[in-house]
Amino acid sequence: MLIRVLVYTTLLFASAGFAFAGPVQDKAAQAEAALSEDKGAEAVALMRDAIFEVWKQAPLSIPTATFVTAPADGYGIFTPRSDSSFPTGEALRVYLEPIGFDWNVADGLYTSLLTVDFDLTTPDGKVLAGQKGFGKFDFKSHVPNSEYMVNLTLNVSGAPAGDYVLVLTVNDEHGGGSAKVQLPFSIQ
């Protein structure tokens, strides 16, 4: 009798867990089923839907932020600098990959609007210069892209030799969130 109760309880909890699995797990299960039927394109589309479900819940963040040798040609197509030491007069080139911002739909297109503020600070946080709305990135697409990148170029030619921190704040103008990254560097 005890075994029957345990089996029944286990099945009850398992079915309840399945019922409350959520849209991400549901899409993943549907993708698995599509793959088992040799429907690869459908499986990929379902997983993209699952990624979008996660994206909508994720806060705005910048998992990739780095100094680069030249503007990136596309998402993930960049050459990072070997160090963060710049000769006097050289522009700072930055590559960012923001995630978790909101997409709005207008005229059949997904639209995003990100702005970027910057502060140039000392290593201990004293702000030396800055600008709100330094960069504006308005993107339109037929799908809510998850491979999104930003190129920034900042001219700090007036700054004397020394150690600095570039503080970038990315603002989601549709969703209202913001995320900061700090990139220490030096001018020789």
Order of alpha helices (4+ residues) and beta strands (2+ residues): alpha-alpha-alpha-beta-beta-beta-beta-beta-beta-beta-beta-beta
